Amino acid sequence: MGATPDDAAQARERLAVARRRQEVAAARARSLAEQQAAARVLDEGARRVTAVDVLGPADLRTRMDALGCPLVDLWAAYLGLCGTCSPLELDAALHGALVLPGIEYRRLDQALWEMEHAL
């Protein structure tokens, strides 16, 4: 007995389903690879910022103490530069108990610089 037209139609449909599954799997793999590449770029950028461009909390605290700057004044200047931390978070970060994103340390550095040059 030979294949009927219905058998051929079912085979074509199974083949189409298998191809769609392969396309979906390939799209997922591409998406995952793109996400992983983006994460590597972000991670590398974050390492570069924190390692090169930003003073550490101890350095910022030393500068703040040398200025005789109260924490609330630093916080107000930092807030004026779009800082996002509360005074409590800022105090914790300056004592090394909380790690902030690199941009927040840059804002603190800028606020201290402006305070130093305003005197």
C-alpha positions in Angstrom: 0.0 0.0 0.0 1.2 3.5 -0.8 1.0 6.7 1.0 -2.3 8.5 0.8 -2.7 12.3 0.3 -3.7 12.5 4.0 -0.4 10.9 5.0 1.5 13.4 2.9 -0.4 16.3 4.4 0.3 15.1 7.9 3.9 14.7 7.1 4.1 18.3 5.7 2.3 19.6 8.8 4.8 17.7 11.1 7.7 19.1 9.1 6.3 22.7 9.4 5.8 22.2 13.2 9.4 20.9 13.5 10.7 23.9 11.5 8.8 26.4 13.7 10.2 24.8 16.8 13.7 25.1 15.4 13.1 28.7 14.5 11.8 29.4 18.1 14.8 27.6 19.6 17.2 29.5 17.4 15.6 32.8 18.3 15.8 32.0 22.0 19.5 31.1 21.6 20.2 34.4 19.8 18.3 36.3 22.4 20.1 34.6 25.3 23.5 35.2 23.5 22.6 38.9 23.0 21.5 39.2 26.7 24.8 37.6 27.9 26.8 39.9 25.6 25.0 43.0 26.9 25.6 41.8 30.5 29.3 41.4 29.8 29.5 44.9 28.4 27.6 46.4 31.4 29.8 44.4 33.9 33.0 45.5 32.2 31.8 49.1 32.2 30.9 48.9 35.9 34.3 47.4 36.8 36.1 50.1 34.8 34.1 52.9 36.5 34.6 51.7 40.0 38.3 50.8 39.5 39.5 53.9 37.7 37.2 56.9 37.9 35.8 56.7 41.4 37.3 57.4 44.7 36.5 54.9 47.4 34.4 55.6 50.5 37.5 56.0 52.7 38.9 58.7 50.3 35.6 60.5 50.2 35.3 60.4 54.0 38.8 61.7 54.4 38.1 64.6 52.1 34.8 65.3 53.9 36.6 65.3 57.3 39.4 67.6 56.0 36.8 70.1 54.9 35.1 69.9 58.2 31.9 69.3 56.3 28.9 67.9 58.2 27.2 64.9 56.6 24.0 66.8 56.1 25.8 69.5 54.1 27.4 66.9 51.9 24.1 65.1 51.5 22.4 68.4 50.5 25.1 69.1 47.8 24.9 65.5 46.6 21.1 65.7 46.4 21.5 68.8 44.3 23.4 66.7 41.8 20.5 64.2 41.5 21.8 61.9 44.2 19.4 59.2 45.2 20.6 58.1 48.6 19.1 59.0 51.9 21.3 60.6 54.6 21.4 57.2 56.4 22.4 55.3 53.2 25.1 58.0 52.5 26.5 57.6 56.0 26.6 53.8 55.6 28.3 54.1 52.3 31.0 56.5 53.6 31.7 54.0 56.3 31.9 51.1 53.9 28.8 49.4 55.2 26.9 49.9 52.0 28.1 49.7 48.4 26.6 52.2 46.1 26.6 52.2 42.3 29.6 53.9 40.7 27.6 56.9 39.6 26.6 57.7 43.2 30.3 57.9 44.2 30.9 60.2 41.2 28.2 62.4 42.4 29.6 62.5 45.9 33.1 63.3 44.5 31.6 66.1 42.5 29.7 67.5 45.5 32.9 67.5 47.6 34.8 69.1 44.8 32.2 71.9 44.5 32.2 72.4 48.3 36.0 72.6 48.3 36.0 75.2 45.5 33.2 77.2 47.0 35.3 78.2 50.0 
